[in-house]
Amino acid sequence: MFTGIVHELGRVTSFEDGRLVVETSIEADVGDSIALDGVCLTVVDVRDGRLAFDVAPETVARAKRFADEVNVEAALRAGDPLGGHYVQGHVDGAGRVRTVEPEGDGTRVWIEALPEVLRYCVEKGSVALDGVSLTIAALADDAFAVALVPHTLAVTTLGRLGPGDDVNLEVDVLAKYVERLVAGGGIR
């Protein structure tokens, strides 16, 4: 479980044959969960300030490609502050940046998303964008907007977004449970 509050930017040093290696100051042990750009991965090796992860084909198919830098968040521990929202690190799909426009001291970003993702989006609801907990500022039929404040722009990869860039999306898990309950399927 994560909160979508990024701890630092990590540098991808290699990604070959399903093995992803990231340079980070985050201290972790083999078996720990770490979110990279919103993808929950298990640490399989630790050495020299680098963490290694095995990335499953399902993750490669569903998530965007890992770039040179990634948003890094260690798993939530009992007693940690819950500053964002509940984020599982289970990417629902990739979205594409439509526009990036200045807005006051920050930036408004419109993200195109598939209907299977958008159906869980509500204005003022939560969404994780590359693992960053954000509030949905506006909705359209095929996209949603988020408002990024200067701090978020400075300490995450979101400050580098441009039109056409892909981003990992995770909708609020509570919306999925509500949908299933309302549809009469119950929770099994």
MARPADO-679078 format. One record per residue (C-alpha): residue in one letter; x, y, z. Coordinates in nm, 3 decimals. Layout:
BEGIN
+-----+---------+---------+---------+
: res :    east :   north :      up :
+-----+---------+---------+---------+
:   A :       X :       Y :       Z :
...
+-----+---------+---------+---------+
This chain:
BEGIN
+-----+---------+---------+---------+
: res :    east :   north :      up :
+-----+---------+---------+---------+
:   M :   0.000 :   0.000 :   0.000 :
:   F :   0.124 :   0.347 :  -0.089 :
:   T :   0.000 :   0.705 :  -0.053 :
:   G :   0.112 :   0.862 :  -0.380 :
:   I :   0.353 :   1.094 :  -0.198 :
:   V :   0.681 :   1.055 :  -0.387 :
:   H :   0.990 :   1.022 :  -0.168 :
:   E :   1.247 :   1.097 :  -0.438 :
:   L :   1.344 :   1.062 :  -0.801 :
:   G :   1.537 :   0.748 :  -0.886 :
:   R :   1.763 :   0.697 :  -1.186 :
:   V :   1.709 :   0.390 :  -1.404 :
:   T :   2.051 :   0.237 :  -1.466 :
:   S :   1.933 :  -0.063 :  -1.669 :
:   F :   1.626 :  -0.254 :  -1.782 :
:   E :   1.714 :  -0.579 :  -1.958 :
:   D :   1.538 :  -0.915 :  -1.983 :
:   G :   1.272 :  -0.808 :  -1.731 :
:   R :   1.526 :  -0.693 :  -1.468 :
:   L :   1.495 :  -0.323 :  -1.377 :
:   V :   1.775 :  -0.159 :  -1.177 :
:   V :   1.724 :   0.182 :  -1.013 :
:   E :   1.974 :   0.401 :  -0.832 :
:   T :   1.807 :   0.549 :  -0.523 :
:   S :   1.882 :   0.652 :  -0.167 :
:   I :   1.574 :   0.463 :  -0.045 :
:   E :   1.686 :   0.191 :   0.193 :
:   A :   1.517 :  -0.141 :   0.130 :
:   D :   1.563 :  -0.511 :   0.182 :
:   V :   1.502 :  -0.797 :  -0.057 :
:   G :   1.128 :  -0.865 :  -0.053 :
:   D :   1.024 :  -0.504 :   0.019 :
:   S :   0.764 :  -0.333 :  -0.201 :
:   I :   0.862 :  -0.010 :  -0.375 :
:   A :   0.648 :   0.191 :  -0.619 :
:   L :   0.828 :   0.316 :  -0.930 :
:   D :   0.618 :   0.556 :  -1.138 :
:   G :   0.319 :   0.407 :  -0.959 :
:   V :   0.407 :   0.042 :  -1.028 :
:   C :   0.441 :  -0.174 :  -0.716 :
:   L :   0.751 :  -0.388 :  -0.755 :
:   T :   0.936 :  -0.626 :  -0.523 :
:   V :   1.302 :  -0.568 :  -0.445 :
:   V :   1.504 :  -0.873 :  -0.558 :
:   D :   1.857 :  -0.740 :  -0.507 :
:   V :   2.021 :  -0.454 :  -0.315 :
:   R :   2.376 :  -0.333 :  -0.374 :
:   D :   2.577 :  -0.012 :  -0.406 :
:   G :   2.279 :   0.226 :  -0.378 :
:   R :   2.084 :   0.034 :  -0.639 :
:   L :   1.765 :  -0.168 :  -0.610 :
:   A :   1.680 :  -0.439 :  -0.862 :
:   F :   1.328 :  -0.556 :  -0.953 :
:   D :   1.188 :  -0.829 :  -1.177 :
:   V :   0.915 :  -0.682 :  -1.395 :
:   A :   0.638 :  -0.922 :  -1.503 :
:   P :   0.514 :  -0.928 :  -1.865 :
:   E :   0.169 :  -0.814 :  -1.733 :
:   T :   0.331 :  -0.497 :  -1.600 :
:   V :   0.518 :  -0.435 :  -1.924 :
:   A :   0.191 :  -0.476 :  -2.120 :
:   R :  -0.020 :  -0.251 :  -1.896 :
:   A :   0.217 :   0.024 :  -1.785 :
:   K :   0.415 :   0.283 :  -1.977 :
:   R :   0.784 :   0.225 :  -2.046 :
:   F :   1.018 :   0.320 :  -1.760 :
:   A :   1.209 :   0.640 :  -1.843 :
:   D :   1.553 :   0.755 :  -1.725 :
:   E :   1.406 :   0.893 :  -1.400 :
:   V :   1.122 :   0.747 :  -1.197 :
:   N :   0.911 :   0.859 :  -0.903 :
:   V :   1.008 :   0.642 :  -0.604 :
:   E :   0.789 :   0.568 :  -0.301 :
:   A :   0.853 :   0.311 :  -0.032 :
:   A :   0.552 :   0.115 :   0.096 :
:   L :   0.339 :   0.268 :   0.370 :
:   R :   0.429 :   0.146 :   0.718 :
:   A :   0.203 :   0.142 :   1.024 :
:   G :   0.212 :   0.486 :   1.182 :
:   D :   0.326 :   0.670 :   0.866 :
:   P :   0.122 :   0.978 :   0.774 :
:   L :  -0.135 :   0.924 :   0.500 :
:   G :  -0.075 :   1.242 :   0.303 :
:   G :  -0.216 :   1.138 :  -0.033 :
:   H :  -0.477 :   0.866 :  -0.088 :
:   Y :  -0.468 :   0.487 :  -0.084 :
:   V :  -0.262 :   0.377 :  -0.384 :
:   Q :  -0.201 :   0.009 :  -0.451 :
:   G :   0.064 :   0.035 :  -0.719 :
:   H :  -0.160 :  -0.164 :  -0.954 :
:   V :  -0.161 :   0.039 :  -1.274 :
:   D :  -0.500 :   0.043 :  -1.449 :
:   G :  -0.351 :   0.157 :  -1.777 :
:   A :  -0.147 :   0.418 :  -1.953 :
:   G :  -0.282 :   0.761 :  -2.040 :
:   R :  -0.145 :   1.019 :  -2.281 :
:   V :  -0.081 :   1.386 :  -2.209 :
:   R :  -0.302 :   1.602 :  -2.431 :
:   T :  -0.200 :   1.948 :  -2.310 :
:   V :   0.023 :   2.113 :  -2.052 :
:   E :  -0.073 :   2.474 :  -1.978 :
:   P :   0.049 :   2.724 :  -1.718 :
:   E :  -0.213 :   2.803 :  -1.453 :
:   G :  -0.117 :   3.057 :  -1.189 :
:   D :   0.207 :   2.935 :  -1.027 :
:   G :   0.135 :   2.579 :  -1.139 :
:   T :   0.030 :   2.383 :  -1.442 :
:   R :  -0.292 :   2.223 :  -1.567 :
:   V :  -0.241 :   1.893 :  -1.749 :
:   W :  -0.509 :   1.717 :  -1.953 :
:   I :  -0.469 :   1.339 :  -1.976 :
:   E :  -0.643 :   1.126 :  -2.239 :
:   A :  -0.755 :   0.794 :  -2.095 :
:   L :  -0.950 :   0.489 :  -2.206 :
:   P :  -1.317 :   0.454 :  -2.106 :
:   E :  -1.227 :   0.167 :  -1.869 :
:   V :  -1.024 :   0.418 :  -1.666 :
:   L :  -1.244 :   0.725 :  -1.708 :
:   R :  -1.552 :   0.554 :  -1.571 :
:   Y :  -1.388 :   0.561 :  -1.225 :
:   C :  -1.291 :   0.928 :  -1.247 :
:   V :  -1.496 :   1.198 :  -1.078 :
:   E :  -1.427 :   1.567 :  -1.041 :
:   K :  -1.249 :   1.628 :  -0.708 :
:   G :  -1.181 :   1.253 :  -0.684 :
:   S :  -0.839 :   1.094 :  -0.653 :
:   V :  -0.613 :   0.954 :  -0.923 :
:   A :  -0.248 :   0.849 :  -0.925 :
:   L :  -0.046 :   0.977 :  -1.219 :
:   D :   0.294 :   0.805 :  -1.244 :
:   G :   0.242 :   0.718 :  -0.879 :
:   V :   0.169 :   1.074 :  -0.767 :
:   S :  -0.154 :   1.125 :  -0.571 :
:   L :  -0.358 :   1.399 :  -0.740 :
:   T :  -0.706 :   1.545 :  -0.743 :
:   I :  -0.906 :   1.543 :  -1.065 :
:   A :  -0.975 :   1.908 :  -1.149 :
:   A :  -1.201 :   1.859 :  -1.453 :
:   L :  -1.349 :   1.586 :  -1.672 :
:   A :  -1.429 :   1.550 :  -2.042 :
:   D :  -1.567 :   1.252 :  -2.234 :
:   D :  -1.221 :   1.124 :  -2.322 :
:   A :  -0.987 :   1.293 :  -2.074 :
:   F :  -0.940 :   1.445 :  -1.730 :
:   A :  -0.736 :   1.735 :  -1.597 :
:   V :  -0.514 :   1.768 :  -1.293 :
:   A :  -0.372 :   2.087 :  -1.145 :
:   L :  -0.005 :   2.057 :  -1.049 :
:   V :   0.136 :   2.288 :  -0.783 :
:   P :   0.500 :   2.412 :  -0.797 :
:   H :   0.617 :   2.162 :  -0.532 :
:   T :   0.484 :   1.864 :  -0.728 :
:   L :   0.638 :   2.001 :  -1.048 :
:   A :   0.976 :   2.035 :  -0.876 :
:   V :   1.005 :   1.702 :  -0.689 :
:   T :   0.843 :   1.455 :  -0.931 :
:   T :   0.878 :   1.364 :  -1.297 :
:   L :   0.546 :   1.539 :  -1.368 :
:   G :   0.724 :   1.873 :  -1.415 :
:   R :   0.879 :   1.734 :  -1.734 :
:   L :   0.555 :   1.622 :  -1.899 :
:   G :   0.475 :   1.737 :  -2.249 :
:   P :   0.200 :   1.667 :  -2.502 :
:   G :   0.215 :   1.308 :  -2.628 :
:   D :   0.393 :   1.171 :  -2.321 :
:   D :   0.257 :   0.850 :  -2.169 :
:   V :   0.176 :   0.825 :  -1.798 :
:   N :   0.073 :   0.541 :  -1.567 :
:   L :  -0.279 :   0.574 :  -1.427 :
:   E :  -0.430 :   0.419 :  -1.119 :
:   V :  -0.784 :   0.512 :  -1.025 :
:   D :  -0.912 :   0.516 :  -0.669 :
:   V :  -0.967 :   0.153 :  -0.566 :
:   L :  -1.275 :   0.251 :  -0.365 :
:   A :  -1.453 :   0.342 :  -0.690 :
:   K :  -1.400 :  -0.011 :  -0.820 :
:   Y :  -1.548 :  -0.165 :  -0.506 :
:   V :  -1.847 :   0.068 :  -0.514 :
:   E :  -1.910 :  -0.019 :  -0.880 :
:   R :  -1.903 :  -0.391 :  -0.807 :
:   L :  -2.136 :  -0.357 :  -0.507 :
:   V :  -2.383 :  -0.138 :  -0.696 :
:   A :  -2.384 :  -0.380 :  -0.990 :
:   G :  -2.502 :  -0.651 :  -0.751 :
:   G :  -2.189 :  -0.860 :  -0.784 :
:   G :  -2.096 :  -0.813 :  -0.420 :
:   I :  -1.745 :  -0.863 :  -0.295 :
:   R :  -1.630 :  -1.221 :  -0.277 :
+-----+---------+---------+---------+
